[in-house]
Amino acid sequence: MIFKLPTTATAPFCPSAVNQTVAIPANAPLWRKLLLYAGPGLLVSVGYMDPGNWATAIEAGSRFGYALLFVAVFASLAGMLLQNLCSRLGIASGRDLAQLSRERYRPGVARGLWLLAELSIVATDLAEVLGAALAFHLLLGVSITTGVLLTAFDTLLVLVLQGANFRRLEAIVLALIATIGGCFFVELLLVKPHWPDVAAGLKPSWEVLSSQEPLYLAIGILGATVMPHNLYLHSSVVQTRVSDGSEQARRTAIRFARLDTLASLSLALLVNGSIIVLAAAAFHGSGHQDTVEIQDAYHLLDPLVGGTLASLLFGIALLASGQSSTFTGTIAGQVVMEGFLQAKIPCWQRRLITRALALLPALVGVLWLGERAVGSLLVLSQVVLSLQLPFALWPLIRFSSDRQLMGPFANGRLVAALAWALFALISLANLSLLYFWVS
């Protein structure tokens, strides 16, 4: 079996170029196959490490210590299940979630799902704008407002990378993820958390979620982890590893896609867990429970760890997370637009439109609420993602369980039951939060 790279691929950085495939010789050793199949999971895992995750994790750690660490673990495990459904759907059906939604739902329903998907992308990009603006503020000394305006120029990065091979994009994302992970590893060594307390935080405690504040943060962590647009993205990019369409080839691709997803999202879990542990050890454990803003976290790390190294690493990692999310957000936007509307525009135009839609609420929020509200705006953007998540989960679970569509690759009873239970749990958590808001 060998995957051939089409010679007519267009705009390699765009998802329309997901038609590119990766050559995988049938007689390649296992280690080489693992490397060649790796990539789609990395692109998806970036969404699990964006600035929105930082805000929710820092607030959770500083306010409640390690108590919400189990929520991050649960959210990541849920993400692994759902992203595996996405990869299975894309490989088995040969179409992504957006395309199937357009084909199988009435036009009005499909347009509604498209609008919700676009809203989730804008909410994600809002977090990226605020995170990058804060990074510029911390590293360059500019105001948050100026930092927001500077993020408008990241469209130039899309222009630079538009001619890049898809595997090169995956390599860039891997380098950014390695930067983020390396920064947090060094910071954890500096802060020196109490590991028995960390282990205790992994034990689920539903009593912690019985009041509004921790429930709000828990839903924010969930929305920051399992992002709706990632479900559309993964079902598309995973098809870069599909070959001749035979059952055996698809079975092999699904097996390696599962390994890629589990490995990539395990890495994301380590990063997100590290942020909560870092915030809990540096702030909650030292009497700074009120430290819930990212900018406060940056400044207070200096005296707590005895130097400026952690602060510098914190700013660099924040910038890296925002830029890596920008790359994948552009691809997700193209997937959603092409799948639902069958419309294609150049990547830089898609990036410009998304960034313009995110810049306006970011500027309004900062100017109206003040620069101190950046952390609150970041958390709110992640809660918005969680509220939209069920509308992406419903078609995903239905399609991936449809034996007429999926054939022998349809979800088994146990997987389907777990997926529907997860859907019910997320919907119930969202409804509970809405009840707290209106009561």
C-alpha positions, 0 to 999 in steps of 0.5 A: 500500500502506498499513498501518492501525493497528487500533483494538482494540489492547490494552496497547500496550507489550505484545507482544500489541500487536505486532498494531499496525501502522505506516501506510506510504503507498504513494507515500511517498518512500524516506526516509520509508519507511526511517523508518517501517520502522525500529524492530524492529531498534533494539529487537533491537539493545538486547540487543547493548548490555546490561550483560553485553556491557560485562562481557565486553568490559571483561574482554576488552579489559583482559586481552587488549588488542585481540586479541579485537576480531575476536570481537566483529566475528564475533559481530555479523556472525553476529547480522546473519545470524540476525536477518535470518532471524528477520525473514524468518520472521516476515514470510513466515509471519505467525507468530513463532518461539515460535508455530511451535515450539509448532505443529511440535514435540511438546508435550514438546519445545516445553515444553523449548524454552520453559523454555530460552527463559525461562532465557535471559530470566532470565539476561539480566535477571540481567545487567540487575539487576547492571548497574543495581545497579552503576550505582546504586552508582557514581552514588549511592554505595549498596552493590551489595546496595542497588542490586540491591534498587533495581532491583526498582522498575523495574517502575514504568517498565513501568506508566508506559509500558504505555499508550504507542504502540509507536512511542513505545517505539521512540523511547525505546529510540532515545534510550537507544541514542543516550545510550550511543553518545554516552557512548562516543564522548566517552570514546574521544576522552578515552582516545585509543587507538592505531588501528593496534593497533585495526586489527590486532585485527580480524584473526582469530587462532585461536591466541588462542582455544586456551586456556580463558580467552580461549575463555571470554571469546569465548563470553561475547561471543558469548552477549552479542551473539546472545541466544536471546530476541532471535531470538523477539523479532525474529520477532514485532515485525517483524510490525508492518510487515506489511500485506495479506499479498500476496507483493509487500507481504511482499517489500517488508517483508523488504527494508526489515527487512533494512536496519533490521537491518543499520543497527541492529546495525552501531550495536551493533557500534560500541558493543561494539567501542568498549567493547573498544577503551576497555578495551584503551587505558585498562587493558591499554595502561597496565599494568592488565591485572588490571582486569577488573571494571566497578567497577574500570573506573569508578574507574581511568578518572579518573587515566587520562584526567585527569578525572571526566567519563569516569567520569560518562559511564560510569555514565550509559551503564551505567544507560541500557543496563540500562534499555533492555534492561529494556524489550525483555526484557519484550516478549521475555518476553511473546512467548515466553509467548504463543507457547509457552503461548498465555498472556497476562498484563499486562506489569507482572506479566510484568516482576515475575515475570522481575525476581523470578527474576533478583533472587534469584540476583543477591542470592545471588551478591553476598552469597555471593561479595562485591561484587567478583564482579559482573563475574564474574557478568555474564560467567557470565550471558552464557556461559549464553546462549551455551550455550542459543543452539543450541536456538533456532538449530535451529528458526530455521534449519529453519523459515526453510529450509522452502519449504512454510512460507516459499514463495518467501522460504525461505533459499537454499542459500548462506544455509542453508549459512552458517546451519548452519555458524554453528550447528556452530561455536557448538555446537563452541565450547560443547562445547570450553568444557564439555570445558575445565571437566570436564577 
